Amino acid sequence: MPSLIETTIRKTITGGLMRLHRFNRDRMAPPEAPNPFLNGLNQPMDRELTLEQLQVHGQIPPELDGRYMRIGPNPIGKVNPANHHWFLGDGMVHGVRLQGGKALWYRNRWIRSLAVSKALGEAPAPGPRHFNDTVNTNVLGHAGKIWALVEAGGYPVELSGELDTVAHNPFGGSLGGSFSAHAHLDTASGAMHAICYEAQDQNTIRHVVVGPDGKVQREEPITVQHGPSIHDCMITKNFVIVLDLPVTFSMSALVAGYGFPYKWNPGHKARVGVLHKTAPGSSIVWCEVAPCYVFHPCNAFETADGSITLDVVAHASMFADSMIGPTAGTSSFERWTIDTRTKQVERTLIDAQAQEFPRPDERLMGRPYRYAYTVGLKHDATGQFEADQVLIKHDLEHGTRQLHDFGADHFTSEFVFQPRHAGAAEDEGWLMGYVVDARKQTTDLVILDAQDFSGEPVATVTIPHRIPMGFHGNWVPAAALR
């Protein structure tokens, strides 16, 4: 534990650095080109809407009773395009309520940070704050509630069934620090597992387990170096898998005034950690892997020979040049074989096409599985991250793939799988996600039959405006909410 003197010195230094950061941030010169994460497909919305007369093509499956929701950054008010990063900005959630074969409503709501409440002339949302109360990266259901999540910053935010902010809620006061944008449900135990890090602590990450009652069961520290950016993790039956890769905290970026101070660091060894779900953090086994960066693993499972299979979208590098967002075009879908005896990771190519946002049937999270669904990527005019018009279905058993092409000027986003019923086969169900029509400036909630992947959608719900591309979302059945 640091002494009182050490703590005082650290606070003094941090305070001085943050003053220098704000000084340089506010004086950064305007960029030569428009910031692509404030324009085009990513241009923020300027109001909240409730729409109840939605156009539907096809037939919404009557079994779908719940909410499809997706979240992303949507800055309220003016921001400086010179230092605005795609990962920053007030969160906005977009949801469609399906019931009885109908689309009852579309709603978009800002997550109420202090800044958002002030801008809207409202009283601050209740609940404690931690470091930064902007929450903009994922939205999911757990323990009978809807949660908006972010990494390395604010506490989770509890949302109502109508997507309004209920409170900033550290799981009923049981969470000691920041949470993660990605928490994975262990269906056997009903608990969520996440790897969490604090932006201001470069030496410690934490394995956090949130029980089926919505309370933290475990918050186990793990020692690291350089402040790695760990966006996601993965679980197997017995283990949690930690991705400690060469994107780390950059003091020079912070001092220069950038709001997302993480950069590619070739001096940081790339490694994968394997930790038993109940073991102390000091027992983690680190396995070397060739340098790359992973935002999102798809799934993982233990094999009969004692190794672990981990499927990921791997990028050759990340944040090596751009300070405003991720670059696209260098990613691939890979299978990693982790050998904790030799402490090595073997990388095998599944698909070389640039892609992202991998999702499985999440009933099989941590277990052997066959199908994965990813979104194609392409370069935009500035080389920044931009979704393509195709969704990809991977058959990992047969080594084949199918495409669903939404057509020119259509941009797809992460799709999620929902089974037809509890005992459905792995691909017996529907895929759901938003697709933007850039020409019409409208958005469709598209529902596909996963077993007729390349065929026409089962249904589309048209929202008469463009939803910014955003990040992650999920389907939350009505029965899952208390």
C-alpha positions in Angstrom: 0.0 0.0 0.0 1.4 3.5 -0.8 2.3 5.7 2.1 0.5 9.0 2.8 3.5 10.9 1.4 3.5 8.8 -1.8 -0.2 9.3 -2.3 0.1 13.1 -1.8 3.0 13.3 -4.3 1.1 11.3 -6.8 -2.0 13.4 -6.5 0.1 16.6 -6.9 1.8 15.3 -10.0 -1.5 14.0 -11.5 -3.2 17.4 -10.8 -0.4 19.2 -12.6 -0.4 16.9 -15.6 -4.2 17.3 -15.9 -3.9 21.1 -15.8 -1.3 20.9 -18.6 -3.6 18.5 -20.5 -6.5 20.9 -20.3 -4.3 23.8 -21.3 -3.1 22.1 -24.5 -6.5 20.5 -25.2 -8.2 23.9 -25.3 -5.6 25.4 -27.6 -5.2 22.6 -30.2 -5.4 23.9 -33.7 -8.4 22.9 -35.9 -7.8 19.9 -38.2 -7.2 20.3 -41.9 -9.9 17.8 -42.7 -13.3 17.2 -41.0 -13.2 14.7 -38.1 -14.9 11.5 -39.6 -16.2 10.6 -36.1 -18.2 13.8 -36.0 -19.5 13.8 -39.5 -21.1 11.5 -42.1 -22.3 8.2 -40.6 -21.1 9.3 -37.2 -22.7 12.7 -37.0 -24.4 13.0 -33.6 -28.1 13.4 -33.2 -29.3 16.7 -31.6 -32.5 15.6 -29.9 -34.3 12.7 -28.2 -37.2 11.1 -30.0 -40.1 8.7 -29.2 -41.6 7.3 -32.4 -44.6 5.0 -32.2 -45.7 4.7 -35.9 -42.9 2.7 -37.4 -42.9 1.2 -40.9 -42.5 -2.6 -40.9 -41.7 -4.8 -44.0 -42.2 -8.5 -43.6 -43.4 -10.1 -40.4 -41.8 -9.6 -37.0 -41.6 -13.1 -35.3 -44.2 -13.0 -32.5 -41.8 -14.9 -30.2 -39.6 -11.7 -30.1 -40.9 -9.9 -27.0 -38.3 -7.5 -25.7 -36.0 -4.7 -26.6 -33.1 -4.4 -29.1 -30.8 -1.7 -27.9 -27.5 -0.3 -29.1 -25.3 2.5 -27.6 -22.6 4.8 -28.8 -21.0 8.2 -28.3 -23.2 11.2 -29.2 -21.6 14.4 -27.9 -24.1 17.0 -26.7 -23.0 20.5 -27.6 -19.8 21.5 -29.3 -16.5 19.5 -29.2 -13.1 20.3 -30.6 -12.7 18.2 -33.8 -8.9 18.4 -33.4 -8.8 16.1 -30.4 -12.2 14.4 -30.5 -11.8 10.6 -30.4 -14.6 8.2 -31.5 -14.5 6.6 -28.1 -15.3 9.8 -26.3 -18.5 11.8 -26.0 -21.8 11.5 -24.1 -23.5 8.1 -24.5 -26.8 7.7 -26.4 -28.9 4.5 -26.4 -31.2 3.6 -29.3 -33.9 1.0 -28.8 -36.8 -0.7 -30.5 -39.5 -2.4 -28.5 -40.9 -5.6 -30.2 -44.0 -7.4 -28.9 -46.7 -9.5 -30.4 -45.3 -9.2 -34.0 -45.3 -5.4 -33.8 -42.7 -2.7 -33.3 -44.3 -0.6 -30.5 -41.7 2.2 -30.4 -38.3 3.5 -31.1 -36.6 5.7 -28.5 -33.2 7.4 -28.2 -32.0 8.7 -24.9 -28.8 10.3 -23.7 -27.2 8.7 -20.7 -27.4 11.3 -18.0 -23.9 12.4 -17.1 -23.6 15.6 -15.1 -22.7 17.4 -18.3 -25.8 16.0 -20.2 -28.2 16.8 -17.3 -26.8 20.4 -17.2 -27.1 20.8 -21.0 -30.7 19.6 -20.9 -31.6 21.8 -17.9 -32.3 18.8 -15.6 -31.4 17.9 -12.1 -28.4 15.6 -12.0 -29.2 11.9 -12.2 -28.9 10.1 -8.8 -26.1 7.8 -7.8 -22.3 8.0 -7.0 -19.7 9.0 -9.7 -16.3 7.5 -10.3 -13.5 9.3 -12.2 -15.7 10.1 -15.2 -19.5 9.7 -15.5 -19.7 9.4 -19.4 -21.0 6.0 -20.3 -21.2 5.1 -24.0 -20.0 1.7 -25.0 -22.3 -1.2 -24.3 -25.8 -1.9 -23.1 -27.1 -5.2 -21.8 -29.5 -6.9 -19.4 -28.4 -8.6 -16.2 -30.1 -9.4 -12.8 -33.4 -8.1 -14.0 -32.1 -4.7 -15.1 -30.7 -2.9 -18.1 -27.1 -1.6 -17.8 -25.2 0.9 -19.8 -21.4 0.3 -19.6 -18.1 1.9 -20.2 -14.5 0.8 -19.5 -11.8 2.5 -17.4 -14.1 5.3 -16.2 -17.6 5.7 -14.8 -19.8 3.3 -12.9 -22.5 1.3 -14.8 -25.7 3.2 -15.3 -29.0 1.6 -14.7 -31.7 2.3 -17.3 -35.5 1.9 -17.3 -37.4 -0.2 -19.7 -38.0 3.0 -21.6 -34.3 3.7 -21.8 -34.3 6.6 -19.3 -31.4 6.9 -16.8 -32.5 5.5 -13.4 -29.2 6.0 -11.6 -25.4 5.6 -11.8 -25.2 2.3 -10.0 -22.0 0.5 -8.9 -24.1 -2.7 -8.6 -25.7 -1.7 -5.4 -22.5 -0.3 -3.9 -20.7 -3.6 -4.3 -18.2 -2.4 -7.1 -15.0 -1.0 -5.8 -13.7 0.7 -9.0 -14.4 1.1 -12.7 -16.1 -1.6 -14.7 -15.7 -2.8 -18.3 -17.5 -2.3 -21.5 -17.6 -6.1 -22.0 -18.9 -8.5 -19.4 -19.5 -12.1 -20.4 -22.2 -14.3 -18.9 -21.2 -17.7 -17.6 -24.5 -19.5 -18.3 -23.6 -22.3 -15.8 -23.4 -19.9 -12.8 -25.4 -16.9 -14.0 -22.5 -14.6 -13.2 -20.9 -12.0 -15.4 -17.1 -11.9 -15.7 -15.1 -8.8 -16.8 -11.5 -7.6 -16.8 -11.5 -4.0 -15.6 -8.8 -1.3 -15.5 -8.5 2.2 -14.1 -7.2 5.0 -16.5 -5.2 6.4 -13.6 -3.6 3.1 -12.5 -1.0 1.7 -14.9 0.0 -1.2 -12.7 -3.2 -3.0 -11.8 -6.2 -4.6 -13.6 -9.0 -6.5 -11.9 -11.0 -9.6 -12.5 -14.5 -8.7 -11.5 -17.4 -11.1 -11.2 -21.0 -9.9 -10.9 -23.4 -12.6 -9.5 -26.9 -13.3 -10.8 -28.2 -11.1 -8.0 -26.4 -8.1 -9.5 -23.8 -7.8 -6.7 -20.0 -8.1 -7.1 -18.8 -11.5 -5.9 -15.1 -11.0 -6.7 -12.8 -8.1 -7.5 -9.3 -9.7 -7.8 -6.2 -7.6 -8.7 -3.8 -8.6 -11.3 -0.4 -6.9 -11.7 0.5 -5.4 -15.2 2.8 -2.8 -16.6 2.5 0.4 -18.7 -1.3 0.7 -18.3 -2.6 -1.6 -21.1 -5.9 -0.8 -22.7 -8.0 -4.0 -22.3 -11.3 -3.5 -24.1 -12.6 -7.1 -23.7 -11.8 -10.5 -22.2 -13.2 -14.0 -22.6 -14.1 -17.0 -20.4 -14.1 -20.7 -20.6 -15.6 -23.3 -18.3 -12.9 -22.8 -15.7 -10.8 -19.8 -16.8 -10.9 -16.1 -17.6 -8.6 -15.0 -20.5 -6.8 -11.6 -20.3 -5.6 -9.8 -23.4 -2.5 -7.7 -22.5 -1.5 -6.3 -25.8 0.7 -3.4 -27.1 -1.8 -0.5 -26.7 -0.9 1.3 -23.5 -1.3 4.6 -21.7 0.7 7.4 -23.3 1.8 10.2 -21.1 2.9 12.3 -24.2 -0.6 11.9 -25.7 -2.2 13.0 -22.4 0.0 16.1 -22.0 -0.5 17.0 -25.7 -4.2 17.4 -24.9 -5.8 14.2 -26.4 -8.8 12.8 -24.6 -8.0 9.2 -25.4 -4.3 8.9 -24.3 -3.6 5.3 -25.5 -1.2 4.5 -28.3 0.6 1.5 -30.0 3.6 0.6 -27.8 6.1 -1.8 -29.5 8.0 -1.9 -26.3 5.1 -3.6 -24.5 5.2 -7.4 -24.8 2.1 -9.0 -26.2 0.7 -11.7 -24.0 -2.4 -13.7 -23.1 -3.2 -14.4 -19.5 -5.0 -17.5 -18.3 -6.5 -17.3 -14.7 -8.7 -19.8 -13.0 -12.0 -18.1 -12.2 -11.5 -18.5 -8.4 -7.7 -18.3 -8.1 -5.6 -15.3 -6.8 -4.5 -12.9 -9.5 -0.8 -13.7 -8.7 -1.4 -17.3 -10.1 -2.2 -16.0 -13.7 -0.2 -17.8 -16.4 1.1 -15.5 -19.1 1.6 -16.8 -22.6 3.5 -14.9 -25.3 1.7 -14.0 -28.6 3.0 -12.2 -31.7 2.3 -8.5 -31.5 -1.2 -7.4 -32.5 -4.3 -5.8 -30.9 -7.7 -7.3 -30.2 -10.7 -5.3 -29.4 -13.1 -8.3 -29.4 -12.7 -12.0 -28.9 -15.7 -14.1 -30.1 -15.6 -17.2 -27.9 -13.2 -19.6 -26.2 -13.2 -23.2 -24.9 -11.0 -25.8 -23.3 -9.9 -28.8 -25.4 -9.2 -32.4 -24.5 -5.4 -32.0 -24.8 -5.4 -29.3 -22.1 -5.0 -26.3 -24.4 -7.5 -23.4 -24.9 -9.0 -22.3 -28.2 -9.7 -18.6 -28.5 -11.2 -17.0 -31.6 -10.6 -13.3 -32.0 -10.5 -10.4 -34.5 -6.9 -9.4 -34.6 -5.5 -6.1 -35.9 -1.9 -5.9 -37.0 -1.6 -2.7 -34.9 -3.8 0.0 -33.4 -3.5 3.7 -32.6 0.0 3.8 -34.2 -0.8 6.9 -36.2 -4.4 8.1 -35.7 -5.3 10.0 -32.5 -9.0 10.3 -33.3 -10.1 6.7 -33.8 -9.2 3.1 -34.8 -8.0 2.3 -38.3 -9.5 -0.4 -40.4 -8.3 -2.8 -43.2 -5.7 -4.7 -41.2 -7.9 -7.0 -39.2 -8.6 -10.7 -39.7 -10.5 -13.4 -38.0 -8.1 -15.8 -36.2 -8.1 -18.9 -34.0 -5.5 -18.8 -31.2 -4.4 -22.0 -29.5 -3.1 -21.2 -26.0 -0.7 -23.7 -24.4 -0.2 -22.9 -20.8 2.5 -25.5 -20.4 4.8 -24.0 -23.1 3.4 -20.5 -22.4 3.0 -19.9 -26.1 0.1 -18.9 -28.4 -0.2 -20.3 -31.9 -2.2 -18.0 -34.4 -4.1 -19.6 -37.3 -6.0 -17.6 -39.9 -9.7 -18.3 -40.3 -10.6 -15.4 -42.6 -8.3 -12.7 -44.0 -11.1 -10.3 -44.9 -11.1 -7.1 -42.7 -13.9 -7.5 -40.2 -15.0 -6.8 -36.6 -17.7 -7.2 -33.9 -17.6 -11.0 -33.7 -20.6 -12.6 -31.9 -21.6 -16.2 -31.2 -24.7 -17.8 -29.9 -24.1 -16.7 -26.4 -25.7 -19.7 -24.8 -22.5 -21.4 -25.8 -20.2 -18.7 -24.3 -17.0 -20.5 -23.0 -18.0 -23.8 -24.6 -17.3 -25.5 -28.0 -19.4 -23.8 -30.8 -19.8 -23.8 -34.5 -21.0 -20.4 -35.8 -19.7 -16.9 -35.5 -21.1 -13.7 -37.0 -18.9 -10.7 -37.9 -19.3 -7.3 -39.7 -17.2 -6.5 -42.8 -14.9 -3.4 -42.6 -13.6 -1.1 -45.3 -11.5 2.0 -45.5 -13.2 5.4 -45.7 -11.5 8.4 -47.5 -9.3 9.1 -44.4 -8.4 5.4 -43.6 -10.5 5.5 -40.5 -12.7 2.7 -39.2 -15.9 2.2 -41.3 -18.4 -0.7 -41.5 -19.0 -2.3 -44.9 -22.3 -3.5 -46.4 -21.8 -7.2 -45.6 -22.5 -9.4 -42.6 -20.5 -12.7 -42.4 -21.5 -16.0 -41.0 -18.6 -18.3 -40.3 -19.1 -22.1 -40.1 -16.0 -23.0 -37.9 -16.7 -26.7 -38.1 -16.6 -26.8 -42.0 -14.3 -23.8 -42.5 -16.8 -22.1 -44.8 -18.6 -18.7 -44.7 -21.7 -17.0 -46.0 -22.3 -13.4 -46.8 -25.4 -11.3 -46.3 -25.0 -8.2 -48.6 -27.3 -5.3 -47.7 -26.4 -3.4 -50.9 -24.6 -0.3 -51.9 -24.8 2.7 -49.6 -25.9 0.4 -46.7 -23.7 0.2 -43.6 -24.2 -2.6 -41.2 -23.2 -2.8 -37.5 -22.9 -5.5 -34.9 -25.6 -8.1 -35.1 -26.7 -10.3 -32.2 -28.3 -13.8 -32.2 -31.5 -14.7 -30.4 -32.6 -18.3 -30.4 -36.2 -19.2 -31.3 -36.7 -21.0 -28.0 -34.6 -22.3 -25.1 -33.8 -25.6 -26.7 -33.1 -24.3 -30.2 -30.2 -25.5 -32.3 -27.1 -23.2 -32.4 -28.2 -21.3 -35.5 -31.9 -21.8 -35.1 -33.0 -18.2 -34.4 -32.8 -14.6 -35.5 -30.0 -12.1 -36.0 -30.8 -8.5 -35.3 -28.9 -5.2 -35.9 -29.2 -1.7 -37.3 -28.3 -1.0 -40.9 -28.0 2.6 -42.1 -29.1 3.6 -45.6 -26.7 6.4 -46.3 -28.6 7.6 -49.4 -32.0 7.9 -47.7 -30.5 8.8 -44.3 -32.7 6.2 -42.6 -32.0 3.2 -40.4 -33.5 -0.3 -40.5 -33.6 -2.7 -37.6 -33.1 -5.8 -39.6 -34.2 -9.3 -38.5 -32.6 -12.2 -40.3 -33.2 -15.9 -40.1 -29.8 -17.3 -39.1 -30.5 -20.5 -41.0 -31.4 -18.6 -44.2 -28.5 -16.2 -43.7 -28.2 -14.9 -47.3 -31.9 -14.7 -47.9 -34.3 -11.8 -47.6 -34.8 -10.4 -44.1 -37.7 -11.8 -42.0 -38.6 -8.3 -41.2 -37.2 -4.7 -41.2 -38.4 -1.9 -38.9 -37.6 1.4 -40.6 -36.6 4.4 -38.4 -36.9 7.6 -40.4 -33.5 9.0 -39.6 -29.9 8.0 -39.5 -28.7 6.4 -36.2 -25.0 7.2 -35.7 -23.0 4.0 -36.2 -22.2 3.5 -32.5 -20.7 0.5 -30.8 -22.4 -2.4 -29.0 -25.9 -3.6 -28.4 -28.0 -6.5 -27.2 -31.4 -8.0 -27.3 -33.0 -8.0 -23.8 -36.1 -10.2 -23.5 -39.0 -8.7 -21.6 -39.0 -11.8 -19.4 -35.5 -10.9 -18.3 -36.6 -7.6 -16.7 -38.1 -7.5 -13.3 
